[in-house]
Amino acid sequence: MILSVELLPQSWLRDAVELLVRLVEAAGALVIFTGAVWAFARFMTALVRRGGRSRGFNRIRLTLGRFLALGLEFQLAGDVLRTAVAPSFTEIGQLAAIAAIRTALNFFLAREIAHERAEIERGDDLPEGTEQTGPPSAGARG
């Protein structure tokens, strides 16, 4: 005969995990929101300073992409936590679908970030009338 000792009732564990899920998802939403506000502010500042010219915005897009990727990782972590306590097959299927969608989003976002970074390193993001005279400084990578 095997004795089952229950440290925490399953309902308490579910409530604790649900609280953690909400905190992690809120953190992800906050990261995405912060990145969007930062990018919008930088975009408007650059737009005003450059008189409407679109050059120089790759750095802003690169940083926004990093915020989005990090936010998506937090959201995926919340989904994984949600299924940590006695998941049903339906919940596992939903997690698989959500994970696949978010992983695909992250993949394409990472590809776009790499493309933007390459453009910046080539100097394609410099304002008109300036030339890159050496390798970009570490601080210029955003």
GIZI-V306684 format. One record per pair of residues at least 6 apart in sequence whose ideal C-beta (glycine too) atoms are under 7 Angstrom apart, sorted by the first residue. I is the first residue (numbers start at 1). J is the second residue. Records with the same first field share a line. If there is no record, write none. Layout:
I = J ; J
//
This chain:
10 = 86
13 = 85
14 = 85
17 = 81 ; 84 ; 85
20 = 81
21 = 78 ; 81 ; 82
24 = 74 ; 77 ; 78 ; 81
25 = 74 ; 75 ; 78
27 = 74
28 = 71 ; 74 ; 75 ; 78
31 = 67 ; 70 ; 71 ; 74
32 = 67 ; 68 ; 71
34 = 67
35 = 64 ; 67 ; 68 ; 71
39 = 60 ; 63 ; 64
42 = 60
43 = 57 ; 60
46 = 56 ; 57 ; 60
50 = 56 ; 127
53 = 128
55 = 125 ; 127 ; 128
56 = 125 ; 127
58 = 116 ; 119 ; 120 ; 125
59 = 120 ; 125 ; 142
61 = 116
62 = 113 ; 116 ; 117 ; 120 ; 142
63 = 142
65 = 109 ; 112 ; 113 ; 116
66 = 113
68 = 109
69 = 106 ; 109 ; 110
72 = 102 ; 105 ; 106
75 = 102
76 = 99 ; 102
79 = 95 ; 98 ; 99
80 = 95
83 = 91 ; 92 ; 95
119 = 125
120 = 136 ; 141
121 = 136
123 = 132
126 = 132
//
